[in-house]
Each structure stands twice: as C-alpha cells, then as structure tokens.
Amino acid sequence: MYKDARNEWRWKYDASNAKTIAVSSEGYVKRADCERSIEIMKASYDSPVWFPADLANAA
C-alpha cells in the first residue's frame, strides 16, 4: 500500500518476479478501505475468468 499524489491510499500486487500484475482501480481516503479492497482481491482467486467469444480459443 502507498499514498498517491492525491494523498489517497492505493495498492499494487507484485508477482514473485517483481512485475506488477494488479493495481487498485481507485484511491481510498481511509486506509481501512484500501485494506478491505486487498482482502476482496485476495478472496477472488477462484472467480471465473471471462473472455470475449472471439478470444476464448486464441493462442
């Protein structure tokens, strides 16, 4: 978690290779709200992934 230029809380999720693979879609005034969004993201690990029909079988 970090504070952005607007002094709002944001988060980013880095893979083991240090590449960022997810970021918060909004800034949060309260740190607790930012922490909650992290928990929501973590809990979605088994959610279905949607692909447009034309890309479902793309290589």
Buried (B, 14 or more C-beta within 10 A) or exposed (E): EEEEEEEBBBBEEEEEEEEEEEEBEEBBEEEEEBBEBBEEBEEEEEEEEEEEEEEEEEE
